[in-house]
Amino acid sequence: MELEKLRYPIGKFDCPSNITHEKLEAWISILEYFPVRLSHLVRSLSEEQLNTPYRPDGWTVQQVIHHVYDSHHNSYSRFRWALTEPTPLIKAYDEKRWAEQFDYKMAPISLSLDALGALHAKLVFLLKGLSYVEFQKEFVHPDGNRHISLAEATGIYAWHSNHHYAHIENLLLRKGWK
């Protein structure tokens, strides 16, 4: 299997030019059910399986799970900033360096899975209460000073959820673990 397909098993995020109410509802639904789907996917994996990279030179399943929580935690803060400040410049972080920290390699995945469940419950509650105007609010990402609306960010994190789910699911299928 080619490396690009292993890296982007569902392709790269492609944001529609017109984000409809129906599209937002679909993305919010993905975010709502993702923590349970992910927990079911990984709950019976052994320590050896959790420490298996999903691709050559990629993160282990355990690192991916911890990354997803940290990434979505940062996302939640970005949503809050965009709702409470005029077009804030967000802080980026070095995902690769975070993944090399000891907790990504040693902490039980239950810590991130439990936290992800609570975080997504709060995020989904917030998103379901936003108006069309609020979804148009933006933050600025420092990489390229790109303006990202909360509508687009909702899609990005729905994609991000499915992206990393596919990393793990594809590994399990390739190894015959599922």
Buried (B, 14 or more C-beta within 10 A) or exposed (E): EEEEEBBEBBEEBEBEEEBEEEBBEEBBEBBBEBBEBBBEBBEEBEEEBBEBBBBEEBBBBBBBBBBBBBBBBBBBEBBBBBBEEEEBEBEEEEEEEBBEEEEBBEBEBEEBBBBBBEBBEEBBEBBEEBEEEBBBBBBBBEEEEEEBBBBBBBBBBBBBBBBBBBBBBBBBEEEEBE
